[in-house]
Amino acid sequence: MAKHRVAVFRPYDLAPGQRIRIEGGPHRGDWLVLSADDRALRVRCPVSGRELQWPSLCYLVKETEREWPASE
């Protein structure tokens, strides 16, 4: 069989209180995790206070030490 370059994704178990940064798409920015399970993720923006919920589709790319929320 031929070998091909394959992108591999793994779900990441987020926990309430966790601070996350989404670096692309319509939800990009800093978020505080309010609740997370295998079906849904609920987050709050630390700047505007806006809360969102969407299907749990987050994947860990890397973990870093950085200022949060970021000053854009």
mmCIF file of the N, C-alpha and C atoms, coordinates in Angstrom:
data_MODEL
# 
_entry.id   MODEL 
# 
loop_
_atom_site.group_PDB 
_atom_site.id 
_atom_site.type_symbol 
_atom_site.label_atom_id 
_atom_site.label_alt_id 
_atom_site.label_comp_id 
_atom_site.label_asym_id 
_atom_site.label_entity_id 
_atom_site.label_seq_id 
_atom_site.pdbx_PDB_ins_code 
_atom_site.Cartn_x 
_atom_site.Cartn_y 
_atom_site.Cartn_z 
_atom_site.occupancy 
_atom_site.B_iso_or_equiv 
_atom_site.pdbx_formal_charge 
_atom_site.auth_seq_id 
_atom_site.auth_comp_id 
_atom_site.auth_asym_id 
_atom_site.auth_atom_id 
_atom_site.pdbx_PDB_model_num 
ATOM 1   N N  . MET A 1 1  ? 0.838   -1.188 0.000  1.00 0.00 ? 1  MET A N  1 
ATOM 2   C CA . MET A 1 1  ? 0.000   0.000  0.000  1.00 0.00 ? 1  MET A CA 1 
ATOM 3   C C  . MET A 1 1  ? 0.878   1.246  0.000  1.00 0.00 ? 1  MET A C  1 
ATOM 4   N N  . ALA A 1 2  ? 0.405   2.280  -0.686 1.00 0.00 ? 2  ALA A N  1 
ATOM 5   C CA . ALA A 1 2  ? 1.129   3.550  -0.748 1.00 0.00 ? 2  ALA A CA 1 
ATOM 6   C C  . ALA A 1 2  ? 0.954   4.328  0.549  1.00 0.00 ? 2  ALA A C  1 
ATOM 7   N N  . LYS A 1 3  ? 1.985   5.066  0.940  1.00 0.00 ? 3  LYS A N  1 
ATOM 8   C CA . LYS A 1 3  ? 1.905   5.914  2.118  1.00 0.00 ? 3  LYS A CA 1 
ATOM 9   C C  . LYS A 1 3  ? 1.544   7.325  1.680  1.00 0.00 ? 3  LYS A C  1 
ATOM 10  N N  . HIS A 1 4  ? 0.749   7.990  2.520  1.00 0.00 ? 4  HIS A N  1 
ATOM 11  C CA . HIS A 1 4  ? 0.308   9.348  2.238  1.00 0.00 ? 4  HIS A CA 1 
ATOM 12  C C  . HIS A 1 4  ? 0.449   10.203 3.483  1.00 0.00 ? 4  HIS A C  1 
ATOM 13  N N  . ARG A 1 5  ? 0.567   11.499 3.291  1.00 0.00 ? 5  ARG A N  1 
ATOM 14  C CA . ARG A 1 5  ? 0.578   12.430 4.421  1.00 0.00 ? 5  ARG A CA 1 
ATOM 15  C C  . ARG A 1 5  ? -0.853  12.504 4.955  1.00 0.00 ? 5  ARG A C  1 
ATOM 16  N N  . VAL A 1 6  ? -1.020  12.295 6.232  1.00 0.00 ? 6  VAL A N  1 
ATOM 17  C CA . VAL A 1 6  ? -2.347  12.259 6.851  1.00 0.00 ? 6  VAL A CA 1 
ATOM 18  C C  . VAL A 1 6  ? -2.352  13.187 8.060  1.00 0.00 ? 6  VAL A C  1 
ATOM 19  N N  . ALA A 1 7  ? -3.347  14.043 8.152  1.00 0.00 ? 7  ALA A N  1 
ATOM 20  C CA . ALA A 1 7  ? -3.528  14.888 9.331  1.00 0.00 ? 7  ALA A CA 1 
ATOM 21  C C  . ALA A 1 7  ? -4.327  14.096 10.360 1.00 0.00 ? 7  ALA A C  1 
ATOM 22  N N  . VAL A 1 8  ? -3.825  14.049 11.588 1.00 0.00 ? 8  VAL A N  1 
ATOM 23  C CA . VAL A 1 8  ? -4.479  13.286 12.653 1.00 0.00 ? 8  VAL A CA 1 
ATOM 24  C C  . VAL A 1 8  ? -4.954  14.260 13.726 1.00 0.00 ? 8  VAL A C  1 
ATOM 25  N N  . PHE A 1 9  ? -6.211  14.167 14.108 1.00 0.00 ? 9  PHE A N  1 
ATOM 26  C CA . PHE A 1 9  ? -6.795  15.026 15.129 1.00 0.00 ? 9  PHE A CA 1 
ATOM 27  C C  . PHE A 1 9  ? -7.255  14.174 16.299 1.00 0.00 ? 9  PHE A C  1 
ATOM 28  N N  . ARG A 1 10 ? -7.142  14.723 17.486 1.00 0.00 ? 10 ARG A N  1 
ATOM 29  C CA . ARG A 1 10 ? -7.602  14.032 18.689 1.00 0.00 ? 10 ARG A CA 1 
ATOM 30  C C  . ARG A 1 10 ? -8.439  14.980 19.528 1.00 0.00 ? 10 ARG A C  1 
ATOM 31  N N  . PRO A 1 11 ? -9.565  14.530 20.051 1.00 0.00 ? 11 PRO A N  1 
ATOM 32  C CA . PRO A 1 11 ? -10.355 15.393 20.939 1.00 0.00 ? 11 PRO A CA 1 
ATOM 33  C C  . PRO A 1 11 ? -9.552  15.699 22.202 1.00 0.00 ? 11 PRO A C  1 
ATOM 34  N N  . TYR A 1 12 ? -9.797  16.861 22.769 1.00 0.00 ? 12 TYR A N  1 
ATOM 35  C CA . TYR A 1 12 ? -9.126  17.269 23.992 1.00 0.00 ? 12 TYR A CA 1 
ATOM 36  C C  . TYR A 1 12 ? -10.180 17.474 25.067 1.00 0.00 ? 12 TYR A C  1 
ATOM 37  N N  . ASP A 1 13 ? -10.011 16.840 26.209 1.00 0.00 ? 13 ASP A N  1 
ATOM 38  C CA . ASP A 1 13 ? -10.964 16.962 27.305 1.00 0.00 ? 13 ASP A CA 1 
ATOM 39  C C  . ASP A 1 13 ? -10.747 18.290 28.019 1.00 0.00 ? 13 ASP A C  1 
ATOM 40  N N  . LEU A 1 14 ? -11.620 19.248 27.741 1.00 0.00 ? 14 LEU A N  1 
ATOM 41  C CA . LEU A 1 14 ? -11.559 20.552 28.401 1.00 0.00 ? 14 LEU A CA 1 
ATOM 42  C C  . LEU A 1 14 ? -12.255 20.462 29.744 1.00 0.00 ? 14 LEU A C  1 
ATOM 43  N N  . ALA A 1 15 ? -11.853 21.322 30.681 1.00 0.00 ? 15 ALA A N  1 
ATOM 44  C CA . ALA A 1 15 ? -12.425 21.310 32.023 1.00 0.00 ? 15 ALA A CA 1 
ATOM 45  C C  . ALA A 1 15 ? -12.937 22.700 32.380 1.00 0.00 ? 15 ALA A C  1 
ATOM 46  N N  . PRO A 1 16 ? -14.031 22.792 33.141 1.00 0.00 ? 16 PRO A N  1 
ATOM 47  C CA . PRO A 1 16 ? -14.518 24.096 33.579 1.00 0.00 ? 16 PRO A CA 1 
ATOM 48  C C  . PRO A 1 16 ? -13.404 24.882 34.280 1.00 0.00 ? 16 PRO A C  1 
ATOM 49  N N  . GLY A 1 17 ? -13.336 26.172 33.956 1.00 0.00 ? 17 GLY A N  1 
ATOM 50  C CA . GLY A 1 17 ? -12.306 27.037 34.523 1.00 0.00 ? 17 GLY A CA 1 
ATOM 51  C C  . GLY A 1 17 ? -11.053 27.128 33.665 1.00 0.00 ? 17 GLY A C  1 
ATOM 52  N N  . GLN A 1 18 ? -10.932 26.258 32.692 1.00 0.00 ? 18 GLN A N  1 
ATOM 53  C CA . GLN A 1 18 ? -9.754  26.257 31.823 1.00 0.00 ? 18 GLN A CA 1 
ATOM 54  C C  . GLN A 1 18 ? -9.789  27.464 30.888 1.00 0.00 ? 18 GLN A C  1 
ATOM 55  N N  . ARG A 1 19 ? -8.630  28.073 30.683 1.00 0.00 ? 19 ARG A N  1 
ATOM 56  C CA . ARG A 1 19 ? -8.498  29.201 29.770 1.00 0.00 ? 19 ARG A CA 1 
ATOM 57  C C  . ARG A 1 19 ? -7.966  28.686 28.443 1.00 0.00 ? 19 ARG A C  1 
ATOM 58  N N  . ILE A 1 20 ? -8.664  29.052 27.359 1.00 0.00 ? 20 ILE A N  1 
ATOM 59  C CA . ILE A 1 20 ? -8.269  28.557 26.044 1.00 0.00 ? 20 ILE A CA 1 
ATOM 60  C C  . ILE A 1 20 ? -8.151  29.711 25.061 1.00 0.00 ? 20 ILE A C  1 
ATOM 61  N N  . ARG A 1 21 ? -7.416  29.487 23.998 1.00 0.00 ? 21 ARG A N  1 
ATOM 62  C CA . ARG A 1 21 ? -7.275  30.447 22.890 1.00 0.00 ? 21 ARG A CA 1 
ATOM 63  C C  . ARG A 1 21 ? -7.577  29.698 21.605 1.00 0.00 ? 21 ARG A C  1 
ATOM 64  N N  . ILE A 1 22 ? -8.544  30.189 20.841 1.00 0.00 ? 22 ILE A N  1 
ATOM 65  C CA . ILE A 1 22 ? -8.863  29.630 19.536 1.00 0.00 ? 22 ILE A CA 1 
ATOM 66  C C  . ILE A 1 22 ? -8.252  30.572 18.508 1.00 0.00 ? 22 ILE A C  1 
ATOM 67  N N  . GLU A 1 23 ? -7.393  30.053 17.657 1.00 0.00 ? 23 GLU A N  1 
ATOM 68  C CA . GLU A 1 23 ? -6.611  30.908 16.771 1.00 0.00 ? 23 GLU A CA 1 
ATOM 69  C C  . GLU A 1 23 ? -7.137  31.005 15.357 1.00 0.00 ? 23 GLU A C  1 
ATOM 70  N N  . GLY A 1 24 ? -8.343  30.549 15.091 1.00 0.00 ? 24 GLY A N  1 
ATOM 71  C CA . GLY A 1 24 ? -8.916  30.686 13.758 1.00 0.00 ? 24 GLY A CA 1 
ATOM 72  C C  . GLY A 1 24 ? -10.406 30.465 13.783 1.00 0.00 ? 24 GLY A C  1 
ATOM 73  N N  . GLY A 1 25 ? -11.052 30.841 12.698 1.00 0.00 ? 25 GLY A N  1 
ATOM 74  C CA . GLY A 1 25 ? -12.482 30.630 12.564 1.00 0.00 ? 25 GLY A CA 1 
ATOM 75  C C  . GLY A 1 25 ? -13.306 31.703 13.236 1.00 0.00 ? 25 GLY A C  1 
ATOM 76  N N  . PRO A 1 26 ? -14.626 31.533 13.215 1.00 0.00 ? 26 PRO A N  1 
ATOM 77  C CA . PRO A 1 26 ? -15.515 32.570 13.743 1.00 0.00 ? 26 PRO A CA 1 
ATOM 78  C C  . PRO A 1 26 ? -15.455 32.737 15.259 1.00 0.00 ? 26 PRO A C  1 
ATOM 79  N N  . HIS A 1 27 ? -14.923 31.765 15.976 1.00 0.00 ? 27 HIS A N  1 
ATOM 80  C CA . HIS A 1 27 ? -14.855 31.840 17.439 1.00 0.00 ? 27 HIS A CA 1 
ATOM 81  C C  . HIS A 1 27 ? -13.444 32.144 17.934 1.00 0.00 ? 27 HIS A C  1 
ATOM 82  N N  . ARG A 1 28 ? -12.595 32.690 17.059 1.00 0.00 ? 28 ARG A N  1 
ATOM 83  C CA . ARG A 1 28 ? -11.208 32.940 17.457 1.00 0.00 ? 28 ARG A CA 1 
ATOM 84  C C  . ARG A 1 28 ? -11.159 33.936 18.609 1.00 0.00 ? 28 ARG A C  1 
ATOM 85  N N  . GLY A 1 29 ? -10.170 33.751 19.460 1.00 0.00 ? 29 GLY A N  1 
ATOM 86  C CA . GLY A 1 29 ? -9.979  34.628 20.606 1.00 0.00 ? 29 GLY A CA 1 
ATOM 87  C C  . GLY A 1 29 ? -9.804  33.827 21.888 1.00 0.00 ? 29 GLY A C  1 
ATOM 88  N N  . ASP A 1 30 ? -9.825  34.539 23.007 1.00 0.00 ? 30 ASP A N  1 
ATOM 89  C CA . ASP A 1 30 ? -9.661  33.926 24.322 1.00 0.00 ? 30 ASP A CA 1 
ATOM 90  C C  . ASP A 1 30 ? -11.024 33.603 24.919 1.00 0.00 ? 30 ASP A C  1 
ATOM 91  N N  . TRP A 1 31 ? -11.102 32.458 25.578 1.00 0.00 ? 31 TRP A N  1 
ATOM 92  C CA . TRP A 1 31 ? -12.357 31.990 26.168 1.00 0.00 ? 31 TRP A CA 1 
ATOM 93  C C  . TRP A 1 31 ? -12.087 31.303 27.494 1.00 0.00 ? 31 TRP A C  1 
ATOM 94  N N  . LEU A 1 32 ? -13.042 31.427 28.408 1.00 0.00 ? 32 LEU A N  1 
ATOM 95  C CA . LEU A 1 32 ? -13.027 30.698 29.666 1.00 0.00 ? 32 LEU A CA 1 
ATOM 96  C C  . LEU A 1 32 ? -14.048 29.576 29.537 1.00 0.00 ? 32 LEU A C  1 
ATOM 97  N N  . VAL A 1 33 ? -13.629 28.349 29.795 1.00 0.00 ? 33 VAL A N  1 
ATOM 98  C CA . VAL A 1 33 ? -14.530 27.199 29.686 1.00 0.00 ? 33 VAL A CA 1 
ATOM 99  C C  . VAL A 1 33 ? -15.471 27.199 30.892 1.00 0.00 ? 33 VAL A C  1 
ATOM 100 N N  . LEU A 1 34 ? -16.771 27.221 30.620 1.00 0.00 ? 34 LEU A N  1 
ATOM 101 C CA . LEU A 1 34 ? -17.777 27.166 31.679 1.00 0.00 ? 34 LEU A CA 1 
ATOM 102 C C  . LEU A 1 34 ? -18.226 25.743 31.927 1.00 0.00 ? 34 LEU A C  1 
ATOM 103 N N  . SER A 1 35 ? -18.408 24.985 30.851 1.00 0.00 ? 35 SER A N  1 
ATOM 104 C CA . SER A 1 35 ? -18.749 23.560 30.975 1.00 0.00 ? 35 SER A CA 1 
ATOM 105 C C  . SER A 1 35 ? -18.330 22.861 29.692 1.00 0.00 ? 35 SER A C  1 
ATOM 106 N N  . ALA A 1 36 ? -18.030 21.591 29.824 1.00 0.00 ? 36 ALA A N  1 
ATOM 107 C CA . ALA A 1 36 ? -17.599 20.803 28.665 1.00 0.00 ? 36 ALA A CA 1 
ATOM 108 C C  . ALA A 1 36 ? -17.886 19.338 28.924 1.00 0.00 ? 36 ALA A C  1 
ATOM 109 N N  . ASP A 1 37 ? -18.449 18.690 27.913 1.00 0.00 ? 37 ASP A N  1 
ATOM 110 C CA . ASP A 1 37 ? -18.613 17.243 27.964 1.00 0.00 ? 37 ASP A CA 1 
ATOM 111 C C  . ASP A 1 37 ? -18.444 16.727 26.543 1.00 0.00 ? 37 ASP A C  1 
ATOM 112 N N  . ASP A 1 38 ? -18.770 15.469 26.303 1.00 0.00 ? 38 ASP A N  1 
ATOM 113 C CA . ASP A 1 38 ? -18.537 14.902 24.976 1.00 0.00 ? 38 ASP A CA 1 
ATOM 114 C C  . ASP A 1 38 ? -19.522 15.409 23.928 1.00 0.00 ? 38 ASP A C  1 
ATOM 115 N N  . ARG A 1 39 ? -20.514 16.193 24.344 1.00 0.00 ? 39 ARG A N  1 
ATOM 116 C CA . ARG A 1 39 ? -21.509 16.704 23.397 1.00 0.00 ? 39 ARG A CA 1 
ATOM 117 C C  . ARG A 1 39 ? -21.447 18.211 23.167 1.00 0.00 ? 39 ARG A C  1 
ATOM 118 N N  . ALA A 1 40 ? -21.134 18.995 24.200 1.00 0.00 ? 40 ALA A N  1 
ATOM 119 C CA . ALA A 1 40 ? -21.199 20.448 24.065 1.00 0.00 ? 40 ALA A CA 1 
ATOM 120 C C  . ALA A 1 40 ? -20.110 21.144 24.877 1.00 0.00 ? 40 ALA A C  1 
ATOM 121 N N  . LEU A 1 41 ? -19.754 22.317 24.391 1.00 0.00 ? 41 LEU A N  1 
ATOM 122 C CA . LEU A 1 41 ? -18.770 23.178 25.050 1.00 0.00 ? 41 LEU A CA 1 
ATOM 123 C C  . LEU A 1 41 ? -19.432 24.530 25.274 1.00 0.00 ? 41 LEU A C  1 
ATOM 124 N N  . ARG A 1 42 ? -19.395 25.034 26.502 1.00 0.00 ? 42 ARG A N  1 
ATOM 125 C CA . ARG A 1 42 ? -19.943 26.361 26.813 1.00 0.00 ? 42 ARG A CA 1 
ATOM 126 C C  . ARG A 1 42 ? -18.803 27.214 27.322 1.00 0.00 ? 42 ARG A C  1 
ATOM 127 N N  . VAL A 1 43 ? -18.629 28.392 26.733 1.00 0.00 ? 43 VAL A N  1 
ATOM 128 C CA . VAL A 1 43 ? -17.502 29.270 27.045 1.00 0.00 ? 43 VAL A CA 1 
ATOM 129 C C  . VAL A 1 43 ? -17.984 30.702 27.229 1.00 0.00 ? 43 VAL A C  1 
ATOM 130 N N  . ARG A 1 44 ? -17.110 31.523 27.875 1.00 0.00 ? 44 ARG A N  1 
ATOM 131 C CA . ARG A 1 44 ? -17.387 32.951 28.055 1.00 0.00 ? 44 ARG A CA 1 
ATOM 132 C C  . ARG A 1 44 ? -16.157 33.746 27.661 1.00 0.00 ? 44 ARG A C  1 
ATOM 133 N N  . CYS A 1 45 ? -16.366 34.838 26.936 1.00 0.00 ? 45 CYS A N  1 
ATOM 134 C CA . CYS A 1 45 ? -15.280 35.741 26.564 1.00 0.00 ? 45 CYS A CA 1 
ATOM 135 C C  . CYS A 1 45 ? -14.883 36.540 27.806 1.00 0.00 ? 45 CYS A C  1 
ATOM 136 N N  . PRO A 1 46 ? -13.594 36.593 28.173 1.00 0.00 ? 46 PRO A N  1 
ATOM 137 C CA . PRO A 1 46 ? -13.177 37.313 29.376 1.00 0.00 ? 46 PRO A CA 1 
ATOM 138 C C  . PRO A 1 46 ? -13.229 38.839 29.211 1.00 0.00 ? 46 PRO A C  1 
ATOM 139 N N  . VAL A 1 47 ? -13.368 39.322 28.001 1.00 0.00 ? 47 VAL A N  1 
ATOM 140 C CA . VAL A 1 47 ? -13.399 40.759 27.746 1.00 0.00 ? 47 VAL A CA 1 
ATOM 141 C C  . VAL A 1 47 ? -14.839 41.272 27.664 1.00 0.00 ? 47 VAL A C  1 
ATOM 142 N N  . SER A 1 48 ? -15.655 40.656 26.794 1.00 0.00 ? 48 SER A N  1 
ATOM 143 C CA . SER A 1 48 ? -17.024 41.131 26.572 1.00 0.00 ? 48 SER A CA 1 
ATOM 144 C C  . SER A 1 48 ? -18.046 40.478 27.505 1.00 0.00 ? 48 SER A C  1 
ATOM 145 N N  . GLY A 1 49 ? -17.693 39.307 28.050 1.00 0.00 ? 49 GLY A N  1 
ATOM 146 C CA . GLY A 1 49 ? -18.643 38.562 28.874 1.00 0.00 ? 49 GLY A CA 1 
ATOM 147 C C  . GLY A 1 49 ? -19.616 37.734 28.058 1.00 0.00 ? 49 GLY A C  1 
ATOM 148 N N  . ARG A 1 50 ? -19.503 37.781 26.743 1.00 0.00 ? 50 ARG A N  1 
ATOM 149 C CA . ARG A 1 50 ? -20.385 37.021 25.850 1.00 0.00 ? 50 ARG A CA 1 
ATOM 150 C C  . ARG A 1 50 ? -20.206 35.518 26.083 1.00 0.00 ? 50 ARG A C  1 
ATOM 151 N N  . GLU A 1 51 ? -21.321 34.801 26.179 1.00 0.00 ? 51 GLU A N  1 
ATOM 152 C CA . GLU A 1 51 ? -21.279 33.349 26.358 1.00 0.00 ? 51 GLU A CA 1 
ATOM 153 C C  . GLU A 1 51 ? -21.756 32.664 25.088 1.00 0.00 ? 51 GLU A C  1 
ATOM 154 N N  . LEU A 1 52 ? -21.088 31.569 24.745 1.00 0.00 ? 52 LEU A N  1 
ATOM 155 C CA . LEU A 1 52 ? -21.441 30.774 23.574 1.00 0.00 ? 52 LEU A CA 1 
ATOM 156 C C  . LEU A 1 52 ? -21.465 29.300 23.939 1.00 0.00 ? 52 LEU A C  1 
ATOM 157 N N  . GLN A 1 53 ? -22.248 28.552 23.199 1.00 0.00 ? 53 GLN A N  1 
ATOM 158 C CA . GLN A 1 53 ? -22.248 27.095 23.331 1.00 0.00 ? 53 GLN A CA 1 
ATOM 159 C C  . GLN A 1 53 ? -22.257 26.513 21.931 1.00 0.00 ? 53 GLN A C  1 
ATOM 160 N N  . TRP A 1 54 ? -21.431 25.502 21.714 1.00 0.00 ? 54 TRP A N  1 
ATOM 161 C CA . TRP A 1 54 ? -21.417 24.822 20.424 1.00 0.00 ? 54 TRP A CA 1 
ATOM 162 C C  . TRP A 1 54 ? -21.036 23.366 20.642 1.00 0.00 ? 54 TRP A C  1 
ATOM 163 N N  . PRO A 1 55 ? -21.247 22.528 19.618 1.00 0.00 ? 55 PRO A N  1 
ATOM 164 C CA . PRO A 1 55 ? -20.865 21.117 19.764 1.00 0.00 ? 55 PRO A CA 1 
ATOM 165 C C  . PRO A 1 55 ? -19.385 21.001 20.132 1.00 0.00 ? 55 PRO A C  1 
ATOM 166 N N  . SER A 1 56 ? -19.062 20.058 20.962 1.00 0.00 ? 56 SER A N  1 
ATOM 167 C CA . SER A 1 56 ? -17.701 19.877 21.453 1.00 0.00 ? 56 SER A CA 1 
ATOM 168 C C  . SER A 1 56 ? -16.787 19.392 20.331 1.00 0.00 ? 56 SER A C  1 
ATOM 169 N N  . LEU A 1 57 ? -16.061 20.312 19.708 1.00 0.00 ? 57 LEU A N  1 
ATOM 170 C CA . LEU A 1 57 ? -15.202 19.989 18.580 1.00 0.00 ? 57 LEU A CA 1 
ATOM 171 C C  . LEU A 1 57 ? -13.803 20.579 18.738 1.00 0.00 ? 57 LEU A C  1 
ATOM 172 N N  . CYS A 1 58 ? -13.346 20.783 19.953 1.00 0.00 ? 58 CYS A N  1 
ATOM 173 C CA . CYS A 1 58 ? -12.031 21.394 20.167 1.00 0.00 ? 58 CYS A CA 1 
ATOM 174 C C  . CYS A 1 58 ? -10.930 20.346 20.163 1.00 0.00 ? 58 CYS A C  1 
ATOM 175 N N  . TYR A 1 59 ? -9.813  20.731 19.607 1.00 0.00 ? 59 TYR A N  1 
ATOM 176 C CA . TYR A 1 59 ? -8.650  19.859 19.549 1.00 0.00 ? 59 TYR A CA 1 
ATOM 177 C C  . TYR A 1 59 ? -7.437  20.624 20.027 1.00 0.00 ? 59 TYR A C  1 
ATOM 178 N N  . LEU A 1 60 ? -6.616  19.990 20.829 1.00 0.00 ? 60 LEU A N  1 
ATOM 179 C CA . LEU A 1 60 ? -5.420  20.623 21.348 1.00 0.00 ? 60 LEU A CA 1 
ATOM 180 C C  . LEU A 1 60 ? -4.353  20.675 20.274 1.00 0.00 ? 60 LEU A C  1 
ATOM 181 N N  . VAL A 1 61 ? -3.789  21.859 20.056 1.00 0.00 ? 61 VAL A N  1 
ATOM 182 C CA . VAL A 1 61 ? -2.677  22.010 19.133 1.00 0.00 ? 61 VAL A CA 1 
ATOM 183 C C  . VAL A 1 61 ? -1.386  22.098 19.934 1.00 0.00 ? 61 VAL A C  1 
ATOM 184 N N  . LYS A 1 62 ? -1.371  22.950 20.948 1.00 0.00 ? 62 LYS A N  1 
ATOM 185 C CA . LYS A 1 62 ? -0.205  23.076 21.820 1.00 0.00 ? 62 LYS A CA 1 
ATOM 186 C C  . LYS A 1 62 ? -0.631  23.805 23.085 1.00 0.00 ? 62 LYS A C  1 
ATOM 187 N N  . GLU A 1 63 ? 0.163   23.686 24.116 1.00 0.00 ? 63 GLU A N  1 
ATOM 188 C CA . GLU A 1 63 ? -0.055  24.437 25.342 1.00 0.00 ? 63 GLU A CA 1 
ATOM 189 C C  . GLU A 1 63 ? 1.137   25.353 25.535 1.00 0.00 ? 63 GLU A C  1 
ATOM 190 N N  . THR A 1 64 ? 0.873   26.623 25.862 1.00 0.00 ? 64 THR A N  1 
ATOM 191 C CA . THR A 1 64 ? 1.960   27.585 26.041 1.00 0.00 ? 64 THR A CA 1 
ATOM 192 C C  . THR A 1 64 ? 1.687   28.463 27.249 1.00 0.00 ? 64 THR A C  1 
ATOM 193 N N  . GLU A 1 65 ? 2.730   29.089 27.757 1.00 0.00 ? 65 GLU A N  1 
ATOM 194 C CA . GLU A 1 65 ? 2.609   30.122 28.787 1.00 0.00 ? 65 GLU A CA 1 
ATOM 195 C C  . GLU A 1 65 ? 2.496   31.446 28.043 1.00 0.00 ? 65 GLU A C  1 
ATOM 196 N N  . ARG A 1 66 ? 1.402   32.183 28.261 1.00 0.00 ? 66 ARG A N  1 
ATOM 197 C CA . ARG A 1 66 ? 1.223   33.457 27.589 1.00 0.00 ? 66 ARG A CA 1 
ATOM 198 C C  . ARG A 1 66 ? 0.248   34.322 28.351 1.00 0.00 ? 66 ARG A C  1 
ATOM 199 N N  . GLU A 1 67 ? 0.216   35.610 28.038 1.00 0.00 ? 67 GLU A N  1 
ATOM 200 C CA . GLU A 1 67 ? -0.729  36.535 28.642 1.00 0.00 ? 67 GLU A CA 1 
ATOM 201 C C  . GLU A 1 67 ? -2.138  36.118 28.253 1.00 0.00 ? 67 GLU A C  1 
ATOM 202 N N  . TRP A 1 68 ? -3.080  36.176 29.236 1.00 0.00 ? 68 TRP A N  1 
ATOM 203 C CA . TRP A 1 68 ? -4.461  35.812 28.938 1.00 0.00 ? 68 TRP A CA 1 
ATOM 204 C C  . TRP A 1 68 ? -5.396  36.693 29.728 1.00 0.00 ? 68 TRP A C  1 
ATOM 205 N N  . PRO A 1 69 ? -6.378  37.357 29.176 1.00 0.00 ? 69 PRO A N  1 
ATOM 206 C CA . PRO A 1 69 ? -6.633  37.419 27.749 1.00 0.00 ? 69 PRO A CA 1 
ATOM 207 C C  . PRO A 1 69 ? -5.547  38.213 27.022 1.00 0.00 ? 69 PRO A C  1 
ATOM 208 N N  . ALA A 1 70 ? -5.366  37.885 25.766 1.00 0.00 ? 70 ALA A N  1 
ATOM 209 C CA . ALA A 1 70 ? -4.330  38.547 24.982 1.00 0.00 ? 70 ALA A CA 1 
ATOM 210 C C  . ALA A 1 70 ? -4.707  39.986 24.709 1.00 0.00 ? 70 ALA A C  1 
ATOM 211 N N  . SER A 1 71 ? -3.726  40.858 24.737 1.00 0.00 ? 71 SER A N  1 
ATOM 212 C CA . SER A 1 71 ? -3.973  42.253 24.360 1.00 0.00 ? 71 SER A CA 1 
ATOM 213 C C  . SER A 1 71 ? -3.674  42.374 22.874 1.00 0.00 ? 71 SER A C  1 
ATOM 214 N N  . GLU A 1 72 ? -4.708  42.411 22.088 1.00 0.00 ? 72 GLU A N  1 
ATOM 215 C CA . GLU A 1 72 ? -4.582  42.346 20.618 1.00 0.00 ? 72 GLU A CA 1 
ATOM 216 C C  . GLU A 1 72 ? -4.064  43.629 20.049 1.00 0.00 ? 72 GLU A C  1 
# 
